[in-house]
Amino acid sequence: MNIIKYPNQNISIHFNVPYLCNDNFTYDRAGFLSYPSRAGVNLNGLLQSKEVDWDQWAPFLQAWLCFGFLDEVAGQPFTQDMPHQNFFLAHIIERKLNGSRVVTTRNLTELVYLARSQARDPSSESLAHHLSYLYSAIRRIVLSPSFQRYMKKGRRSTTPFMLAVDILISVQIIAETFRTCWDSASVSSILHNVPSTTNVLVDILLLDAGWCPYEIQRLPNDFLEHYNMCCITRDDAENHKNCTQHTCFSQPGLLQDEPQVDDFIPSGAGVVFSETILPDGFLEPHSSVRKGTRETNLRFSHNRQLGKLSEEALGLRETLSDSKLK
């Protein structure tokens, strides 16, 4: 059996993206849904365009989806040029030694509880309302012809586009952490008919970490679980690119016995991933709740060691050079 432990409450390893809000794109606190038109953005035209200047539009996505959501939920201005000691801002923006700033998910748990204590409306219904708008906006962007056109290029796509992808991933981590920590059962109950945020973007990170597409398909449909799993790299990724669905799903003899993940087990970890081999070599992934601990059973399909955690594996990807972040 493989057992991999994850942080309490399914909170992801932190993820950093450049802080890009500028004079053209800063959330103005006048309503989430109408922000694109107030910012002078023809959203429909942008999503249908054959060529998109992602250097220009990445700041718009961050101002709208990241800081617009945070502002609406907490009722606090997150993007004004405030002193460093501003309590809310310090939880989401970090200043690097070279003076540049990054948006980080490092302190999200604390930010959620702080936001809930200060929110105009701390009810689960209010958060679910804002999340439904955010989910709708993310799905509309990711599934748009313009975005999909760049997605087909994969890692060959432009750096500005991959920066936009990273911004959307950071927004998804923020959204799912709020959903998990605020009042998970109540919020999820309210949102049971609302499609959650898509896994399409975070699965790019899984592929980069050496995961096989068929293994990814077998993971539970949960964004934070996909993101946590992409923080573990696969040592034999180069030898795994040409595997087939038959090989991945039907050869239990290739399963590893004990992955080396000691460095990844934090104290007080609560989320457990484990494998159970059925007689026919198959296992349907499922989740169960036991004494407050979420337990997901799945099988790893290849005999290999899990890689050591590196800065890149932890999702601390710097998409632009420091000179461009200033």
VEXZADO-52799 format. One record per residue (C-alpha): residue in one letter; x negated, y negated, z. Coordinates in nm, 2 decimals. Layout:
<atoms>
[atom 'A', [X, Y, Z]]
...
</atoms>
This chain:
<atoms>
[atom 'M', [0.00, 0.00, 0.00]]
[atom 'N', [-0.12, -0.35, -0.08]]
[atom 'I', [-0.04, -0.63, 0.17]]
[atom 'I', [-0.12, -0.99, 0.10]]
[atom 'K', [-0.02, -1.24, 0.36]]
[atom 'Y', [0.08, -1.60, 0.28]]
[atom 'P', [0.13, -1.92, 0.48]]
[atom 'N', [0.43, -1.97, 0.71]]
[atom 'Q', [0.75, -2.08, 0.53]]
[atom 'N', [0.61, -1.99, 0.19]]
[atom 'I', [0.43, -2.32, 0.16]]
[atom 'S', [0.19, -2.33, -0.13]]
[atom 'I', [-0.19, -2.39, -0.13]]
[atom 'H', [-0.23, -2.76, -0.20]]
[atom 'F', [-0.24, -2.90, -0.55]]
[atom 'N', [-0.39, -3.24, -0.66]]
[atom 'V', [-0.31, -3.46, -0.96]]
[atom 'P', [-0.43, -3.81, -1.03]]
[atom 'Y', [-0.21, -4.10, -0.91]]
[atom 'L', [-0.10, -4.27, -1.23]]
[atom 'C', [0.18, -4.52, -1.14]]
[atom 'N', [0.10, -4.86, -1.29]]
[atom 'D', [0.25, -5.20, -1.36]]
[atom 'N', [0.46, -5.05, -1.64]]
[atom 'F', [0.58, -4.74, -1.45]]
[atom 'T', [0.66, -4.77, -1.08]]
[atom 'Y', [0.98, -4.65, -0.93]]
[atom 'D', [1.20, -4.95, -0.86]]
[atom 'R', [1.45, -4.80, -0.61]]
[atom 'A', [1.75, -4.88, -0.82]]
[atom 'G', [1.88, -4.53, -0.89]]
[atom 'F', [1.72, -4.20, -1.01]]
[atom 'L', [1.93, -4.11, -1.31]]
[atom 'S', [1.91, -4.46, -1.47]]
[atom 'Y', [1.54, -4.52, -1.41]]
[atom 'P', [1.43, -4.42, -1.77]]
[atom 'S', [1.65, -4.68, -1.93]]
[atom 'R', [1.54, -4.95, -1.67]]
[atom 'A', [1.18, -4.86, -1.75]]
[atom 'G', [1.24, -4.91, -2.12]]
[atom 'V', [1.21, -4.54, -2.21]]
[atom 'N', [1.42, -4.38, -2.48]]
[atom 'L', [1.43, -4.04, -2.32]]
[atom 'N', [1.62, -3.87, -2.60]]
[atom 'G', [1.38, -4.00, -2.86]]
[atom 'L', [1.08, -3.91, -2.65]]
[atom 'L', [1.20, -3.55, -2.60]]
[atom 'Q', [1.27, -3.51, -2.98]]
[atom 'S', [0.95, -3.68, -3.10]]
[atom 'K', [0.70, -3.48, -3.30]]
[atom 'E', [0.40, -3.67, -3.17]]
[atom 'V', [0.40, -3.80, -2.81]]
[atom 'D', [0.14, -4.02, -2.64]]
[atom 'W', [0.11, -3.83, -2.32]]
[atom 'D', [-0.15, -4.08, -2.19]]
[atom 'Q', [0.14, -4.33, -2.18]]
[atom 'W', [0.42, -4.10, -2.07]]
[atom 'A', [0.24, -3.91, -1.79]]
[atom 'P', [0.26, -4.21, -1.56]]
[atom 'F', [0.63, -4.24, -1.64]]
[atom 'L', [0.70, -3.88, -1.55]]
[atom 'Q', [0.51, -3.92, -1.21]]
[atom 'A', [0.69, -4.25, -1.13]]
[atom 'W', [1.03, -4.11, -1.21]]
[atom 'L', [1.03, -3.74, -1.10]]
[atom 'C', [0.78, -3.75, -0.82]]
[atom 'F', [0.82, -4.09, -0.65]]
[atom 'G', [1.18, -4.14, -0.76]]
[atom 'F', [1.28, -3.81, -0.59]]
[atom 'L', [1.08, -3.89, -0.27]]
[atom 'D', [1.22, -4.24, -0.25]]
[atom 'E', [1.58, -4.12, -0.30]]
[atom 'V', [1.55, -3.85, -0.04]]
[atom 'A', [1.37, -4.04, 0.23]]
[atom 'G', [1.48, -4.39, 0.16]]
[atom 'Q', [1.12, -4.51, 0.18]]
[atom 'P', [0.91, -4.69, -0.09]]
[atom 'F', [0.63, -4.45, -0.18]]
[atom 'T', [0.48, -4.64, -0.46]]
[atom 'Q', [0.43, -5.00, -0.34]]
[atom 'D', [0.07, -5.12, -0.29]]
[atom 'M', [0.08, -5.08, 0.08]]
[atom 'P', [-0.20, -5.07, 0.34]]
[atom 'H', [-0.36, -4.73, 0.38]]
[atom 'Q', [-0.20, -4.68, 0.72]]
[atom 'N', [0.15, -4.66, 0.57]]
[atom 'F', [0.27, -4.33, 0.73]]
[atom 'F', [0.47, -4.21, 0.44]]
[atom 'L', [0.22, -4.30, 0.17]]
[atom 'A', [-0.06, -4.13, 0.36]]
[atom 'H', [0.12, -3.80, 0.34]]
[atom 'I', [0.13, -3.78, -0.03]]
[atom 'I', [-0.15, -4.00, -0.17]]
[atom 'E', [-0.52, -3.95, -0.08]]
[atom 'R', [-0.80, -4.18, -0.17]]
[atom 'K', [-1.12, -4.02, -0.29]]
[atom 'L', [-1.48, -4.14, -0.21]]
[atom 'N', [-1.51, -4.30, -0.55]]
[atom 'G', [-1.20, -4.51, -0.48]]
[atom 'S', [-0.96, -4.32, -0.71]]
[atom 'R', [-0.63, -4.18, -0.57]]
[atom 'V', [-0.46, -3.85, -0.61]]
[atom 'V', [-0.12, -3.72, -0.53]]
[atom 'T', [-0.16, -3.42, -0.31]]
[atom 'T', [0.07, -3.15, -0.18]]
[atom 'R', [-0.16, -3.09, 0.12]]
[atom 'N', [0.07, -3.25, 0.38]]
[atom 'L', [0.41, -3.16, 0.24]]
[atom 'T', [0.54, -2.97, 0.54]]
[atom 'E', [0.48, -3.27, 0.76]]
[atom 'L', [0.62, -3.50, 0.49]]
[atom 'V', [0.94, -3.30, 0.47]]
[atom 'Y', [1.01, -3.33, 0.84]]
[atom 'L', [0.91, -3.70, 0.85]]
[atom 'A', [1.14, -3.77, 0.55]]
[atom 'R', [1.43, -3.58, 0.71]]
[atom 'S', [1.40, -3.78, 1.03]]
[atom 'Q', [1.40, -4.11, 0.84]]
[atom 'A', [1.64, -4.02, 0.56]]
[atom 'R', [1.95, -4.24, 0.49]]
[atom 'D', [2.15, -3.91, 0.48]]
[atom 'P', [1.96, -3.61, 0.63]]
[atom 'S', [2.24, -3.36, 0.54]]
[atom 'S', [2.17, -3.05, 0.33]]
[atom 'E', [2.44, -3.17, 0.10]]
[atom 'S', [2.25, -3.49, 0.03]]
[atom 'L', [1.92, -3.31, -0.04]]
[atom 'A', [2.10, -3.06, -0.27]]
[atom 'H', [2.25, -3.35, -0.46]]
[atom 'H', [1.91, -3.50, -0.53]]
[atom 'L', [1.75, -3.16, -0.61]]
[atom 'S', [2.02, -3.08, -0.86]]
[atom 'Y', [1.94, -3.41, -1.05]]
[atom 'L', [1.56, -3.33, -1.03]]
[atom 'Y', [1.61, -2.97, -1.15]]
[atom 'S', [1.82, -3.09, -1.44]]
[atom 'A', [1.56, -3.35, -1.54]]
[atom 'I', [1.27, -3.10, -1.52]]
[atom 'R', [1.45, -2.84, -1.73]]
[atom 'R', [1.56, -3.10, -1.99]]
[atom 'I', [1.19, -3.21, -2.03]]
[atom 'V', [1.03, -2.86, -2.03]]
[atom 'L', [1.29, -2.71, -2.27]]
[atom 'S', [1.29, -3.01, -2.51]]
[atom 'P', [1.16, -2.96, -2.87]]
[atom 'S', [0.88, -3.21, -2.81]]
[atom 'F', [0.75, -3.04, -2.49]]
[atom 'Q', [0.78, -2.69, -2.64]]
[atom 'R', [0.59, -2.80, -2.95]]
[atom 'Y', [0.29, -2.88, -2.73]]
[atom 'M', [0.34, -2.57, -2.51]]
[atom 'K', [0.29, -2.34, -2.81]]
[atom 'K', [-0.07, -2.47, -2.83]]
[atom 'G', [-0.13, -2.35, -2.48]]
[atom 'R', [-0.48, -2.42, -2.35]]
[atom 'R', [-0.57, -2.57, -2.69]]
[atom 'S', [-0.33, -2.86, -2.62]]
[atom 'T', [-0.46, -3.21, -2.54]]
[atom 'T', [-0.59, -3.30, -2.20]]
[atom 'P', [-0.32, -3.58, -2.16]]
[atom 'F', [-0.05, -3.32, -2.22]]
[atom 'M', [-0.20, -3.08, -1.97]]
[atom 'L', [-0.21, -3.37, -1.73]]
[atom 'A', [0.17, -3.41, -1.78]]
[atom 'V', [0.20, -3.03, -1.71]]
[atom 'D', [0.01, -3.07, -1.39]]
[atom 'I', [0.23, -3.36, -1.28]]
[atom 'L', [0.54, -3.15, -1.34]]
[atom 'I', [0.39, -2.86, -1.15]]
[atom 'S', [0.32, -3.10, -0.85]]
[atom 'V', [0.68, -3.22, -0.87]]
[atom 'Q', [0.81, -2.86, -0.87]]
[atom 'I', [0.59, -2.78, -0.56]]
[atom 'I', [0.73, -3.09, -0.38]]
[atom 'A', [1.09, -3.00, -0.47]]
[atom 'E', [1.07, -2.63, -0.37]]
[atom 'T', [0.89, -2.72, -0.04]]
[atom 'F', [1.17, -2.97, 0.04]]
[atom 'R', [1.42, -2.70, -0.04]]
[atom 'T', [1.24, -2.44, 0.18]]
[atom 'C', [1.17, -2.66, 0.48]]
[atom 'W', [1.47, -2.89, 0.50]]
[atom 'D', [1.74, -2.63, 0.57]]
[atom 'S', [1.67, -2.35, 0.33]]
[atom 'A', [1.99, -2.14, 0.39]]
[atom 'S', [2.22, -2.44, 0.37]]
[atom 'V', [2.06, -2.60, 0.07]]
[atom 'S', [2.03, -2.28, -0.12]]
[atom 'S', [2.40, -2.20, -0.05]]
[atom 'I', [2.50, -2.54, -0.19]]
[atom 'L', [2.28, -2.50, -0.49]]
[atom 'H', [2.37, -2.13, -0.57]]
[atom 'N', [2.52, -2.22, -0.90]]
[atom 'V', [2.25, -2.47, -1.00]]
[atom 'P', [1.95, -2.33, -1.20]]
[atom 'S', [1.64, -2.37, -1.00]]
[atom 'T', [1.32, -2.53, -1.13]]
[atom 'T', [1.17, -2.33, -1.41]]
[atom 'N', [0.86, -2.10, -1.37]]
[atom 'V', [0.74, -2.17, -1.73]]
[atom 'L', [0.47, -2.42, -1.63]]
[atom 'V', [0.33, -2.25, -1.32]]
[atom 'D', [0.30, -1.92, -1.52]]
[atom 'I', [0.04, -2.10, -1.73]]
[atom 'L', [-0.17, -2.10, -1.42]]
[atom 'L', [-0.11, -1.73, -1.36]]
[atom 'L', [-0.23, -1.66, -1.72]]
[atom 'D', [-0.54, -1.88, -1.66]]
[atom 'A', [-0.61, -1.68, -1.34]]
[atom 'G', [-0.61, -1.36, -1.54]]
[atom 'W', [-0.26, -1.23, -1.48]]
[atom 'C', [-0.10, -1.02, -1.75]]
[atom 'P', [0.23, -1.14, -1.89]]
[atom 'Y', [0.40, -0.81, -1.79]]
[atom 'E', [0.28, -0.84, -1.43]]
[atom 'I', [0.42, -1.20, -1.43]]
[atom 'Q', [0.75, -1.07, -1.55]]
[atom 'R', [0.77, -0.84, -1.25]]
[atom 'L', [0.71, -1.11, -0.99]]
[atom 'P', [1.02, -1.23, -0.80]]
[atom 'N', [1.19, -1.53, -0.97]]
[atom 'D', [1.06, -1.78, -0.71]]
[atom 'F', [0.85, -2.08, -0.81]]
[atom 'L', [0.64, -2.10, -0.49]]
[atom 'E', [0.57, -1.73, -0.50]]
[atom 'H', [0.44, -1.76, -0.85]]
[atom 'Y', [0.22, -2.05, -0.75]]
[atom 'N', [0.08, -1.87, -0.45]]
[atom 'M', [0.00, -1.57, -0.66]]
[atom 'C', [-0.19, -1.78, -0.92]]
[atom 'C', [-0.43, -1.88, -0.64]]
[atom 'I', [-0.57, -1.53, -0.66]]
[atom 'T', [-0.78, -1.47, -0.96]]
[atom 'R', [-0.82, -1.14, -1.14]]
[atom 'D', [-1.18, -1.04, -1.19]]
[atom 'D', [-1.13, -0.83, -1.50]]
[atom 'A', [-0.91, -1.08, -1.69]]
[atom 'E', [-1.13, -1.06, -2.00]]
[atom 'N', [-1.06, -0.68, -2.03]]
[atom 'H', [-0.69, -0.72, -1.96]]
[atom 'K', [-0.58, -0.94, -2.25]]
[atom 'N', [-0.49, -0.66, -2.48]]
[atom 'C', [-0.29, -0.44, -2.24]]
[atom 'T', [0.05, -0.32, -2.34]]
[atom 'Q', [0.38, -0.32, -2.15]]
[atom 'H', [0.36, 0.06, -2.15]]
[atom 'T', [0.02, 0.06, -1.98]]
[atom 'C', [0.12, -0.20, -1.72]]
[atom 'F', [0.44, -0.04, -1.62]]
[atom 'S', [0.40, 0.33, -1.65]]
[atom 'Q', [0.06, 0.43, -1.51]]
[atom 'P', [0.08, 0.44, -1.13]]
[atom 'G', [-0.26, 0.61, -1.12]]
[atom 'L', [-0.43, 0.28, -1.20]]
[atom 'L', [-0.30, 0.12, -0.89]]
[atom 'Q', [-0.55, -0.02, -0.65]]
[atom 'D', [-0.55, 0.10, -0.29]]
[atom 'E', [-0.67, -0.20, -0.09]]
[atom 'P', [-0.72, -0.55, -0.23]]
[atom 'Q', [-1.00, -0.75, -0.08]]
[atom 'V', [-0.82, -1.06, 0.04]]
[atom 'D', [-0.94, -1.11, 0.39]]
[atom 'D', [-1.05, -1.47, 0.32]]
[atom 'F', [-0.70, -1.56, 0.21]]
[atom 'I', [-0.51, -1.44, 0.53]]
[atom 'P', [-0.45, -1.75, 0.74]]
[atom 'S', [-0.36, -1.73, 1.11]]
[atom 'G', [0.02, -1.70, 1.17]]
[atom 'A', [0.09, -1.59, 0.81]]
[atom 'G', [0.44, -1.48, 0.76]]
[atom 'V', [0.51, -1.39, 0.40]]
[atom 'V', [0.41, -1.04, 0.31]]
[atom 'F', [0.37, -0.89, -0.04]]
[atom 'S', [0.35, -0.51, -0.06]]
[atom 'E', [0.37, -0.23, -0.31]]
[atom 'T', [0.56, 0.09, -0.31]]
[atom 'I', [0.50, 0.35, -0.57]]
[atom 'L', [0.81, 0.54, -0.68]]
[atom 'P', [0.79, 0.90, -0.82]]
[atom 'D', [0.83, 0.77, -1.18]]
[atom 'G', [0.58, 0.49, -1.13]]
[atom 'F', [0.83, 0.21, -1.14]]
[atom 'L', [0.95, -0.04, -0.88]]
[atom 'E', [1.22, -0.31, -0.90]]
[atom 'P', [1.09, -0.61, -0.71]]
[atom 'H', [1.32, -0.72, -0.43]]
[atom 'S', [1.33, -0.95, -0.13]]
[atom 'S', [1.46, -0.88, 0.22]]
[atom 'V', [1.46, -1.08, 0.54]]
[atom 'R', [1.34, -0.91, 0.86]]
[atom 'K', [1.32, -1.10, 1.18]]
[atom 'G', [1.27, -1.43, 1.00]]
[atom 'T', [0.99, -1.30, 0.78]]
[atom 'R', [1.04, -1.28, 0.40]]
[atom 'E', [0.91, -0.96, 0.26]]
[atom 'T', [0.88, -0.89, -0.11]]
[atom 'N', [0.79, -0.55, -0.25]]
[atom 'L', [0.62, -0.52, -0.58]]
[atom 'R', [0.35, -0.31, -0.74]]
[atom 'F', [0.01, -0.42, -0.88]]
[atom 'S', [-0.03, -0.24, -1.21]]
[atom 'H', [-0.41, -0.22, -1.25]]
[atom 'N', [-0.71, -0.08, -1.06]]
[atom 'R', [-0.91, -0.39, -0.98]]
[atom 'Q', [-1.02, -0.61, -0.70]]
[atom 'L', [-0.86, -0.94, -0.64]]
[atom 'G', [-1.11, -1.22, -0.69]]
[atom 'K', [-1.25, -1.46, -0.43]]
[atom 'L', [-1.07, -1.79, -0.38]]
[atom 'S', [-1.25, -2.07, -0.55]]
[atom 'E', [-1.16, -2.44, -0.58]]
[atom 'E', [-1.02, -2.38, -0.92]]
[atom 'A', [-0.82, -2.08, -0.80]]
[atom 'L', [-0.67, -2.29, -0.53]]
[atom 'G', [-0.52, -2.52, -0.78]]
[atom 'L', [-0.74, -2.81, -0.71]]
[atom 'R', [-0.78, -2.89, -1.08]]
[atom 'E', [-0.92, -3.23, -1.18]]
[atom 'T', [-0.76, -3.28, -1.52]]
[atom 'L', [-0.93, -3.62, -1.59]]
[atom 'S', [-1.28, -3.73, -1.52]]
[atom 'D', [-1.34, -3.96, -1.22]]
[atom 'S', [-1.40, -4.25, -1.45]]
[atom 'K', [-1.04, -4.21, -1.59]]
[atom 'L', [-0.89, -4.19, -1.24]]
[atom 'K', [-1.01, -4.53, -1.12]]
</atoms>
